Amino acid sequence: AAAGARWNHVWVGTETGILKGVNLQRKQAANFTAAGQPRREEAVSALCWGAGGETQILVGCADRTVRYFSTEEGRFQGHKPCPGGEGTFRGLAQVDGTLVTCVESGIVRVWRDNDKEASSDPLLELSVGPGVCRMRQDPAHPHLIATGGKENALKVWDLQGSEEPVFRAKNVRNDWLDLRVPIWDQDIQFLPESQKLVTCTGYHQVRVYDPASPQRRPVLEATYGEYPLTAMTLTPGANSVIVGNTHGQLAEIDLRQGRLLGCLKGLAGSVRGLQCHPSKPLLASCGLDRVLRVHRIRNPRGLEHKVYLKSQLNCLLLSGRDNWE
């Protein structure tokens, strides 16, 4: 399993603390654990690629350590304890040899990445407000991160800048009964080649924000379904997003007009992880029904691969390489 680890197409983090590498051509899944035994205390809540492209995976566990996994060697290569704040990791990122962590209670910390074992002090600490659901890094500008959560409006932070956010979203206007509209941003994405961001909420809205415009409220809002939206990913052209909700429904929403472009079927439980391939029309999804699915999102839409993985799945990383053999 270790030798073929670099050929895995999808990496999935599970509720039982296992990192699973899935090879879709062979329909095989390999389990990797740091301790040897799966433990719920090490449930994987966040994944991101390391500094060397796709040769390293950073695995954020529930016991508040970040473990380093080498896809070349197929094994874990040390870990880093990242204390501070309460709750599980809501986002991991890597910037210029530093590691960025964000936890549920709203503490974002930047750590030196080189001393893996020593519990050093963080280089920087930001308080972004409690109830965080997601921290997301801007792929085009790695030093920018966005945070949002339950009653915690979308904010964009510059890790090289001040303690204040560079953009702070404003809540939408009161509804027709003049009641305040609640805030619950569940996932955030940066739109490439613009300053815009898109969020999906626990109140089934998809919203586009434009920090360059004078108004801090959403410039576009669409709704889908009746259930909380839990995950979102950009399609390869970045003209639309695919959102998933707590009932396993997947839908593609156009970001120019806000209309529904189509739905994808097959999921049975709450969607936890979604990611589109950067160039191919493929979408990987995982969730509480323990199955990793890969859909085609363009002509024709449909299910390409389906792999049952035995434990509840929290997050995934889809390899961006083009040759899928």
C-alpha positions as semicolon CSV with decimal commas, in nm:
position;residue;x (nm);y (nm);z (nm)
1;A;0,000;0,000;0,000
2;A;0,279;0,239;0,091
3;A;0,456;0,198;-0,242
4;G;0,151;0,287;-0,446
5;A;0,044;0,577;-0,226
6;R;0,153;0,842;-0,473
7;W;-0,086;0,702;-0,735
8;N;-0,395;0,750;-0,522
9;H;-0,650;0,986;-0,673
10;V;-0,839;1,088;-0,361
11;W;-0,736;1,122;0,002
12;V;-1,012;1,107;0,262
13;G;-1,003;1,189;0,633
14;T;-1,237;0,986;0,854
15;E;-1,417;1,014;1,186
16;T;-1,210;0,722;1,321
17;G;-0,876;0,895;1,268
18;I;-0,772;0,711;0,951
19;L;-0,633;0,876;0,639
20;K;-0,757;0,673;0,342
21;G;-0,594;0,682;0,001
22;V;-0,822;0,570;-0,281
23;N;-0,708;0,453;-0,622
24;L;-1,014;0,482;-0,846
25;Q;-0,874;0,280;-1,137
26;R;-0,819;-0,022;-0,914
27;K;-1,112;0,050;-0,681
28;Q;-0,874;0,008;-0,390
29;A;-0,852;0,199;-0,063
30;A;-0,549;0,191;0,166
31;N;-0,565;0,292;0,534
32;F;-0,293;0,498;0,699
33;T;-0,287;0,574;1,072
34;A;-0,020;0,749;1,272
35;A;-0,053;0,534;1,583
36;G;-0,130;0,202;1,419
37;Q;-0,472;0,175;1,580
38;P;-0,765;0,390;1,466
39;R;-0,883;0,613;1,750
40;R;-1,179;0,847;1,762
41;E;-0,974;1,101;1,954
42;E;-0,771;1,145;1,636
43;A;-1,068;1,204;1,405
44;V;-0,949;1,391;1,097
45;S;-1,126;1,725;1,063
46;A;-0,910;1,910;0,808
47;L;-0,674;1,823;0,523
48;C;-0,451;2,033;0,299
49;W;-0,156;1,980;0,066
50;G;0,188;2,050;0,211
51;A;0,461;2,276;0,079
52;G;0,597;2,038;-0,184
53;G;0,284;2,026;-0,397
54;E;0,108;1,693;-0,368
55;T;0,401;1,509;-0,209
56;Q;0,287;1,596;0,143
57;I;-0,051;1,608;0,316
58;L;-0,119;1,797;0,637
59;V;-0,375;1,609;0,847
60;G;-0,553;1,805;1,121
61;C;-0,678;1,572;1,395
62;A;-0,930;1,615;1,676
63;D;-0,658;1,591;1,943
64;R;-0,526;1,923;1,807
65;T;-0,214;1,792;1,638
66;V;-0,126;1,835;1,272
67;R;0,033;1,522;1,129
68;Y;0,258;1,523;0,824
69;F;0,195;1,245;0,571
70;S;0,429;1,177;0,282
71;T;0,251;1,051;-0,029
72;E;0,587;0,952;-0,181
73;E;0,672;0,715;0,103
74;G;0,317;0,634;0,210
75;R;0,374;0,701;0,579
76;F;0,344;0,965;0,849
77;Q;0,658;1,168;0,914
78;G;0,606;1,341;1,243
79;H;0,348;1,569;1,392
80;K;0,308;1,913;1,543
81;P;0,090;1,996;1,845
82;C;-0,109;2,315;1,783
83;P;-0,281;2,414;2,109
84;G;-0,492;2,723;2,177
85;G;-0,866;2,780;2,166
86;E;-1,145;2,525;2,183
87;G;-1,298;2,281;1,936
88;T;-1,172;2,102;1,627
89;F;-0,973;2,239;1,335
90;R;-1,190;2,430;1,089
91;G;-0,914;2,495;0,840
92;L;-0,545;2,435;0,766
93;A;-0,320;2,622;0,529
94;Q;0,046;2,660;0,445
95;V;0,215;2,992;0,365
96;D;0,587;3,037;0,293
97;G;0,703;2,761;0,524
98;T;0,456;2,843;0,800
99;L;0,148;2,651;0,905
100;V;-0,185;2,826;0,961
101;T;-0,448;2,663;1,184
102;C;-0,796;2,778;1,275
103;V;-1,018;2,625;1,544
104;E;-1,389;2,644;1,613
105;S;-1,359;2,902;1,891
106;G;-1,203;3,148;1,647
107;I;-0,830;3,139;1,721
108;V;-0,617;3,153;1,404
109;R;-0,251;3,079;1,469
110;V;0,053;3,082;1,243
111;W;0,329;2,835;1,337
112;R;0,682;2,774;1,220
113;D;0,668;2,468;1,003
114;N;1,025;2,343;1,034
115;D;1,032;2,231;1,401
116;K;0,777;1,953;1,378
117;E;0,813;1,805;1,724
118;A;0,884;2,104;1,948
119;S;0,580;2,287;2,081
120;S;0,699;2,638;2,003
121;D;0,499;2,956;2,043
122;P;0,296;3,072;1,744
123;L;0,439;3,349;1,527
124;L;0,102;3,520;1,502
125;E;-0,238;3,488;1,662
126;L;-0,568;3,634;1,541
127;S;-0,905;3,616;1,708
128;V;-1,170;3,593;1,438
129;G;-1,474;3,543;1,661
130;P;-1,642;3,227;1,797
131;G;-1,847;2,968;1,610
132;V;-1,615;2,936;1,311
133;C;-1,730;2,682;1,051
134;R;-1,459;2,733;0,791
135;M;-1,126;2,898;0,730
136;R;-1,020;2,908;0,367
137;Q;-0,696;3,024;0,208
138;D;-0,692;3,225;-0,114
139;P;-0,502;3,006;-0,366
140;A;-0,392;3,310;-0,567
141;H;-0,276;3,511;-0,263
142;P;-0,171;3,256;0,001
143;H;-0,134;3,517;0,277
144;L;-0,507;3,598;0,260
145;I;-0,754;3,384;0,453
146;A;-1,130;3,407;0,492
147;T;-1,330;3,297;0,797
148;G;-1,700;3,260;0,863
149;G;-1,936;3,069;1,087
150;K;-2,247;3,069;1,298
151;E;-2,330;3,430;1,389
152;N;-1,979;3,508;1,267
153;A;-1,997;3,704;0,942
154;L;-1,751;3,652;0,657
155;K;-1,417;3,828;0,710
156;V;-1,097;3,835;0,505
157;W;-0,766;3,859;0,692
158;D;-0,416;3,943;0,571
159;L;-0,162;3,736;0,763
160;Q;0,112;3,984;0,672
161;G;-0,096;4,284;0,773
162;S;-0,280;4,414;1,074
163;E;-0,492;4,254;1,345
164;E;-0,802;4,391;1,172
165;P;-0,976;4,218;0,879
166;V;-0,919;4,367;0,534
167;F;-1,284;4,295;0,450
168;R;-1,577;4,248;0,683
169;A;-1,909;4,142;0,529
170;K;-2,227;4,313;0,637
171;N;-2,543;4,117;0,709
172;V;-2,823;4,138;0,454
173;R;-3,109;4,378;0,523
174;N;-3,392;4,277;0,754
175;D;-3,659;4,056;0,603
176;W;-4,014;4,163;0,513
177;L;-4,117;4,134;0,878
178;D;-3,828;4,366;0,967
179;L;-3,655;4,086;1,157
180;R;-3,280;4,037;1,157
181;V;-3,163;3,764;0,920
182;P;-2,938;3,513;1,103
183;I;-2,581;3,450;0,988
184;W;-2,439;3,101;0,937
185;D;-2,161;3,073;0,679
186;Q;-2,073;2,705;0,639
187;D;-1,819;2,719;0,356
188;I;-1,624;2,985;0,168
189;Q;-1,441;2,995;-0,164
190;F;-1,232;3,266;-0,331
191;L;-1,318;3,330;-0,695
192;P;-1,003;3,328;-0,912
193;E;-0,890;3,639;-1,101
194;S;-1,113;3,867;-0,894
195;Q;-1,150;3,978;-0,535
196;K;-1,490;3,816;-0,502
197;L;-1,580;3,546;-0,252
198;V;-1,872;3,306;-0,246
199;T;-2,023;3,152;0,067
200;C;-2,287;2,890;0,136
201;T;-2,496;2,907;0,451
202;G;-2,681;2,686;0,695
203;Y;-2,996;2,865;0,579
204;H;-2,956;2,728;0,223
205;Q;-2,829;3,048;0,061
206;V;-2,537;3,091;-0,177
207;R;-2,397;3,444;-0,165
208;V;-2,133;3,630;-0,365
209;Y;-1,943;3,916;-0,198
210;D;-1,725;4,170;-0,377
211;P;-1,478;4,353;-0,148
212;A;-1,399;4,591;-0,435
213;S;-1,754;4,726;-0,443
214;P;-1,859;4,995;-0,194
215;Q;-2,136;4,784;-0,041
216;R;-2,029;4,513;0,199
217;R;-2,350;4,316;0,151
218;P;-2,375;4,029;-0,101
219;V;-2,384;4,134;-0,467
220;L;-2,571;3,813;-0,554
221;E;-2,781;3,572;-0,352
222;A;-2,936;3,241;-0,457
223;T;-3,114;2,976;-0,255
224;Y;-3,124;2,600;-0,303
225;G;-3,344;2,343;-0,131
226;E;-3,464;2,355;0,227
227;Y;-3,172;2,209;0,420
228;P;-2,843;2,354;0,550
229;L;-2,568;2,370;0,288
230;T;-2,260;2,206;0,437
231;A;-1,994;2,212;0,164
232;M;-1,914;2,392;-0,159
233;T;-1,659;2,377;-0,440
234;L;-1,589;2,580;-0,753
235;T;-1,631;2,416;-1,093
236;P;-1,325;2,421;-1,326
237;G;-1,432;2,738;-1,508
238;A;-1,523;2,911;-1,179
239;N;-1,850;3,032;-1,332
240;S;-2,054;2,815;-1,099
241;V;-2,032;2,636;-0,766
242;I;-2,152;2,295;-0,656
243;V;-2,308;2,285;-0,309
244;G;-2,406;1,990;-0,092
245;N;-2,651;1,984;0,198
246;T;-2,732;1,776;0,505
247;H;-2,964;1,548;0,306
248;G;-2,705;1,445;0,050
249;Q;-2,835;1,664;-0,232
250;L;-2,580;1,816;-0,470
251;A;-2,664;2,110;-0,695
252;E;-2,476;2,331;-0,937
253;I;-2,552;2,704;-0,902
254;D;-2,455;2,962;-1,164
255;L;-2,264;3,257;-1,015
256;R;-2,362;3,509;-1,282
257;Q;-2,739;3,487;-1,254
258;G;-2,776;3,275;-0,942
259;R;-2,988;3,011;-1,109
260;L;-2,986;2,635;-1,060
261;L;-2,800;2,457;-1,340
262;G;-2,868;2,099;-1,236
263;C;-2,848;1,839;-0,963
264;L;-2,637;1,529;-0,901
265;K;-2,790;1,220;-0,746
266;G;-2,668;0,931;-0,538
267;L;-2,571;1,055;-0,193
268;A;-2,755;0,926;0,111
269;G;-2,612;1,123;0,404
270;S;-2,492;1,469;0,497
271;V;-2,224;1,600;0,260
272;R;-1,898;1,681;0,438
273;G;-1,636;1,715;0,166
274;L;-1,663;1,835;-0,195
275;Q;-1,391;1,910;-0,446
276;C;-1,385;1,952;-0,822
277;H;-1,085;1,854;-1,031
278;P;-0,905;2,171;-1,152
279;S;-0,919;2,073;-1,519
280;K;-1,140;1,767;-1,565
281;P;-1,521;1,774;-1,524
282;L;-1,503;1,552;-1,215
283;L;-1,639;1,607;-0,865
284;A;-1,538;1,405;-0,559
285;S;-1,779;1,399;-0,266
286;C;-1,785;1,228;0,071
287;G;-2,002;1,239;0,379
288;L;-2,167;1,054;0,661
289;D;-2,297;0,770;0,441
290;R;-1,936;0,640;0,429
291;V;-1,911;0,632;0,050
292;L;-1,668;0,826;-0,166
293;R;-1,830;0,918;-0,497
294;V;-1,686;1,073;-0,810
295;H;-1,940;1,231;-1,044
296;R;-1,905;1,366;-1,394
297;I;-2,045;1,719;-1,385
298;R;-2,056;1,778;-1,761
299;N;-2,221;1,605;-2,053
300;P;-2,342;1,362;-1,952
301;R;-2,377;1,414;-1,578
302;G;-2,360;1,097;-1,377
303;L;-2,179;0,880;-1,126
304;E;-1,835;0,761;-1,238
305;H;-1,694;0,589;-0,930
306;K;-1,832;0,476;-0,597
307;V;-1,615;0,331;-0,320
308;Y;-1,747;0,223;0,020
309;L;-1,496;0,320;0,290
310;K;-1,641;0,173;0,615
311;S;-1,619;0,485;0,833
312;Q;-1,783;0,826;0,835
313;L;-1,591;1,064;0,612
314;N;-1,516;1,422;0,712
315;C;-1,299;1,578;0,443
316;L;-1,118;1,496;0,120
317;L;-0,838;1,604;-0,110
318;L;-0,862;1,532;-0,482
319;S;-0,535;1,499;-0,670
320;G;-0,509;1,768;-0,936
321;R;-0,287;1,578;-1,175
322;D;-0,408;1,513;-1,527
323;N;-0,301;1,154;-1,593
324;W;-0,541;0,930;-1,403
325;E;-0,386;0,594;-1,482
